[in-house]
Amino acid sequence: MSFRAKFALILLSATLALYTVVGGWISTRAQQPANDPNAQLRIFESVLQHIQNDYVDEPNMEKVRAGALRGLAYGLDPYSTYLTPDQVREYSGTGRDNQVGIGAEMSQVASYLYVIAPMKGSPADQAGVRAGDIIEYIDGKATRDISLYDAKQLLNGPSGSEVKLRILRANSRPVTLAVKRGSSRAPAAEARLEAGRIGLLRINSLADGEAAEARSRLQELIKQGAQKVVLDLRGTAGGSISEAVVVANLFIKDGTIAQTTGREGKTLKTFTADPKATIFSGPIIALIDTGTAGAAEVVASALLERNRSQLVGERSFGAGAEQQLFTLRGGDGLLLTTVKWATASGKPFLGEDRAHSGVTPSVEVKRPELAESVDPEDLTGNDDDAVGRPTQPTEKPEAPVTPNAGKPVVEDLQMKKALELLRESRPGVMQRAA
C-alpha cells in the first residue's frame, strides 16, 4: 500500500473515531433530562471533592454544608429557605420571645427585599414606608442576596426599639427611615355610600376574623340603599385563604372560588361558594394594584373568573403559598413551599417570575403616585446604579424624611374609573368594558 493510501486510511479512521465519540456525547446529552437530579448531584459531589482536596486551608465542612443548603433553597422561591437550628426552634415556637416587626408584607424580587405593602396604620406606614420600596439596608446590614426569612429576622426586635431602613426609590436619592417596632393590626373593613347609591367597601386585611367585619360593613351599605359596590382591595396583602373565600362568597353564589395546588399542578383542595352566604348580587367593580397579594388575589380572581366583576387598576403582586418545615439530622431544617394558592381555573398566583405572577386587571389604570417605585430587575447590585449608589463623603447627606407629611393630593384615577363604570351599568346588570 502506498504512503498516500495509508495516510488516507488513517485520516478516515480518525474521522470515524471522532464522529463516534462526539456523536455519542451529543446523544448522551440529548437523552439526559435538563432537570436530572442525579446529574446535578454529581456536579455537587465534584465541587465538594475539590473543596476537600484542593482548597488552600482546612475547610469547615459544617459551614460548607450550611452554605450549600442555603443556596439550594434560595434558587426555588422567596419563601423556601434553609433554617439554622436556632431558627428552627424559633419557627417551632420555642425560640426568641417578645419579638415584633414593623407591620409590612415583604417579599423578594431579583434578590432584593421588596415591600409589597405596609399595613395601614402600622409602624412602617406611619414612618413613610411605601408599597414598592426596596429595602437595601437594615441597620447597616445589606439585604441583597440574603433570604427573606433572614431579612425579616433583622426587621424584628423588641417592641419600641428602633430600626433604620435605607430605601431605594426611582428618580430620587436613597432615603433612610427610622421605624419603631411594634405590634400592629390593620383596621377593620371600612364602608361609605357615594352618590348614585354606590357603596364603597374597603378591605384593609383578610386576617382571621376580618371576613365577618367585611360582611357587616356590606350589610350596612345595603341597608343604606347601595345598589352597586366598589370593592377596594388595593394594598391588601397577606391573610388567609379561608377568609378570602368567605369575602368572595358575599358576591358569588355558586361555583368554584379558588383552589390550592401541589406538585405538578395537582389540585389539593377546592373552595366552592355557598349560595346561602351570598348577600349582594348587584353590579360590582374591584380595585387592585401591585400591593394586592395573597388572600386579596383570591377574592379578585374569583370575581373576575366568575364574570362577576371587572378588575380596575394594576397587576397584583403574585403571592399565596404554604410552606412545610423538614428538619434535618443536625437540628437545622428546610422550609419548603409545598402548596400554592390558585384561581378557580387553577392558575397559581405565585408564578416562576413576576411576568407570570399575580392577577391581571380587565381595565388597567396606573396610579401616578406609585411612579417612584423601583423595578428591581433594573438594579445590578453595583455601586454605579443610579438609585443604589451609597452616599459618598463629597455628596450632600440624605435629606431627613418627615413621615406622611407634605404629600400632595393626587386624584384617585382608579377609583374614578371604577365609579364611571358603575354609573354606566344598570342595577342587576353586569357590563364589561371595551
Residue pairs with C-beta under 8 A, 6 or more apart in sequence:
1 9
32 39
44 68
48 64
51 59
51 64
52 59
52 61
62 330
66 82
66 84
66 332
69 82
69 328
69 332
69 334
70 81
70 82
70 147
72 82
73 80
73 81
73 82
73 147
73 334
73 335
73 336
74 81
74 82
74 147
76 336
76 337
77 321
77 337
77 350
78 107
78 108
78 109
78 148
79 148
79 321
79 323
79 335
79 337
80 323
80 334
80 335
80 336
80 337
81 147
81 148
81 149
81 150
81 334
81 335
82 147
82 332
82 333
82 334
82 335
83 91
83 149
83 325
83 332
83 333
83 334
83 335
84 332
85 330
85 331
85 332
86 95
87 95
87 149
87 153
87 332
87 333
88 325
88 327
88 331
88 332
88 333
89 95
90 96
91 325
91 333
91 335
92 325
98 158
98 159
99 156
99 157
99 158
100 156
100 157
100 158
100 159
100 181
100 182
100 183
101 152
101 155
101 156
101 181
102 118
102 122
102 123
102 124
102 127
102 129
102 155
102 163
102 179
102 181
102 182
103 118
103 119
103 121
103 122
103 123
103 124
103 125
103 182
103 184
104 115
104 116
104 117
104 118
104 119
104 122
104 124
104 125
104 129
105 115
105 116
105 117
105 118
105 119
105 237
105 238
105 293
105 294
105 319
106 113
106 114
106 115
106 116
106 135
106 148
106 151
106 152
106 155
107 114
107 116
107 148
107 293
107 317
107 319
108 114
108 147
108 148
108 151
109 134
109 354
109 376
109 377
110 376
110 377
110 379
111 144
111 145
111 376
111 381
112 134
112 135
112 136
112 143
112 144
112 376
112 379
113 134
113 135
113 136
113 138
113 143
113 144
113 148
113 151
114 132
114 133
114 134
114 135
114 376
115 124
115 129
115 130
115 131
115 132
115 133
115 134
115 135
116 131
116 237
116 290
116 291
116 293
116 317
116 319
117 131
117 235
117 236
117 237
117 291
117 292
117 293
118 124
118 125
118 129
118 130
118 131
118 235
119 125
119 184
119 185
119 186
119 204
119 205
120 186
120 187
120 204
120 235
121 184
121 186
121 187
122 182
122 184
122 186
123 179
123 180
123 181
123 182
123 184
124 179
125 404
126 403
126 404
127 177
127 178
127 179
127 180
127 403
128 177
128 401
128 402
128 403
128 404
129 165
129 167
129 177
129 179
130 169
130 370
130 372
130 373
131 235
131 289
131 290
131 291
131 370
131 373
132 169
132 290
132 291
132 370
132 372
132 373
132 374
133 167
133 168
133 169
133 373
133 374
134 167
134 168
134 169
134 374
134 376
134 379
135 143
135 151
135 165
135 166
135 167
136 142
136 143
136 144
136 166
136 167
136 168
136 174
136 388
137 143
137 164
137 165
137 166
138 151
138 154
138 155
138 163
138 164
138 165
139 154
139 163
139 164
140 164
141 154
143 151
143 154
144 381
145 381
149 335
154 163
155 163
155 181
156 181
157 163
157 181
158 181
159 181
159 182
159 183
160 180
160 181
160 182
161 180
161 181
162 178
162 179
162 180
162 181
163 178
163 179
163 180
163 181
164 176
164 177
164 178
164 179
165 176
165 177
165 178
165 179
166 174
166 175
166 176
167 174
167 175
167 176
167 177
168 174
168 374
168 379
168 387
168 388
169 175
169 372
169 373
169 374
169 387
170 371
170 372
170 373
170 374
170 375
170 387
171 371
171 372
171 387
172 372
172 387
173 391
173 398
173 399
174 387
174 388
174 390
174 391
174 398
175 398
175 399
175 401
176 398
176 401
177 401
177 403
185 205
185 207
186 204
186 205
186 207
186 210
187 204
187 205
188 204
188 205
188 210
188 213
188 217
189 201
189 202
189 203
189 204
189 210
189 213
189 214
189 216
189 217
190 201
190 202
190 204
190 217
191 199
191 200
191 201
191 202
191 217
191 218
191 220
191 221
192 199
192 200
193 199
193 200
193 221
193 224
193 225
193 226
194 200
194 230
194 419
196 228
196 419
196 422
196 423
197 225
197 226
197 227
197 228
198 226
198 227
198 228
198 229
198 230
198 419
198 422
198 423
199 218
199 221
199 222
199 224
199 226
199 228
199 229
199 230
200 229
200 230
200 232
200 415
201 214
201 217
201 218
201 221
201 229
201 230
201 231
201 232
202 232
203 210
203 214
203 231
203 232
203 233
203 236
203 247
203 296
203 299
204 210
204 236
205 236
205 238
205 239
206 236
206 238
206 239
206 240
206 243
206 244
206 247
206 294
206 295
206 296
206 299
207 238
207 239
207 240
207 243
208 240
208 243
209 243
210 239
210 243
211 243
211 244
211 246
211 247
212 246
214 247
214 250
215 246
215 247
215 250
215 279
218 229
218 250
218 279
218 280
219 279
221 229
222 279
222 280
226 282
227 282
227 283
227 427
228 282
228 283
228 284
228 422
228 425
228 427
229 251
229 280
229 282
229 283
229 284
229 285
230 284
230 285
230 286
230 287
230 415
230 418
230 419
230 422
231 251
231 284
231 285
231 286
231 287
231 299
231 303
231 309
232 286
232 287
232 415
233 286
233 287
233 288
233 292
233 296
233 299
233 300
234 287
234 288
234 289
234 291
234 292
234 313
234 414
235 289
235 291
235 292
236 291
236 292
236 293
236 295
236 296
237 291
237 292
237 293
237 294
237 296
237 317
237 319
238 293
238 294
238 295
239 294
239 295
239 296
240 295
241 258
241 260
241 271
241 295
241 298
241 320
241 341
242 271
243 295
244 258
244 294
244 295
244 296
244 298
244 299
245 257
245 258
245 271
245 298
245 302
246 277
247 299
248 257
248 258
248 273
248 298
248 299
248 302
248 303
249 257
249 273
249 274
249 277
249 278
250 277
250 278
250 279
250 280
251 278
251 280
251 281
251 284
251 303
251 308
251 309
252 273
252 278
252 302
252 303
252 306
252 308
253 273
253 275
253 278
253 281
254 272
254 273
254 275
255 272
255 273
255 306
255 344
256 270
256 271
256 272
256 273
256 344
257 271
257 272
257 273
257 298
257 302
257 306
257 344
258 271
258 298
258 301
258 302
258 341
258 342
258 343
258 344
259 267
259 268
259 269
259 270
259 271
259 342
259 343
259 344
259 346
260 267
260 268
260 269
260 322
260 339
260 340
260 341
260 342
261 267
261 268
261 339
261 340
261 342
261 346
261 348
262 268
262 338
262 339
262 340
263 338
265 346
265 348
267 346
268 339
281 428
282 427
282 428
283 422
283 425
283 426
283 427
283 428
283 429
283 430
283 431
284 303
284 308
284 309
285 309
285 310
285 311
285 312
285 418
285 421
285 422
286 299
286 300
286 303
286 304
286 309
286 310
286 311
286 312
287 311
287 312
287 313
287 414
287 415
287 418
288 296
288 297
288 300
288 311
288 312
288 313
288 314
288 315
288 316
288 359
288 361
289 313
289 314
289 316
289 367
289 370
289 414
290 314
290 315
290 316
290 317
290 370
290 373
291 317
292 300
292 313
292 316
292 317
292 358
292 359
293 316
293 317
293 318
293 319
293 320
293 349
293 358
294 319
294 320
294 341
294 349
295 320
296 316
297 316
297 317
297 318
297 319
297 320
297 341
297 349
297 358
297 359
298 320
298 341
298 343
298 349
300 311
300 316
300 359
301 343
301 344
301 347
301 349
301 359
302 308
302 343
302 344
303 309
303 311
304 310
304 311
304 359
304 362
305 343
305 344
305 345
306 344
307 430
308 430
309 430
310 361
310 362
310 363
310 421
310 432
310 433
311 359
311 360
311 361
311 362
311 363
312 361
312 362
312 363
312 365
312 414
312 417
312 418
312 421
313 361
313 363
313 364
313 365
313 367
313 414
314 361
314 364
314 365
314 366
314 367
314 370
315 358
315 359
315 360
315 361
316 349
316 358
316 359
317 357
317 358
318 349
318 350
318 351
318 354
318 356
318 357
318 358
318 359
319 349
319 350
319 357
320 340
320 341
320 342
320 348
320 349
320 350
321 337
321 339
321 340
321 341
321 350
322 337
322 338
322 339
322 340
322 341
323 335
323 336
323 337
323 338
324 335
324 336
324 338
325 333
325 334
325 335
326 333
326 334
326 335
326 336
327 333
328 334
337 350
340 348
340 349
340 350
341 348
341 349
341 350
342 348
342 349
343 349
343 359
349 357
349 358
349 359
350 357
351 357
351 358
354 377
362 432
362 433
363 417
363 421
363 433
365 413
365 414
365 417
366 413
367 410
367 412
367 413
367 414
368 410
368 413
369 410
374 387
379 385
379 387
379 388
380 388
381 388
382 388
383 389
383 390
391 397
391 398
421 431
421 433
424 431
425 431
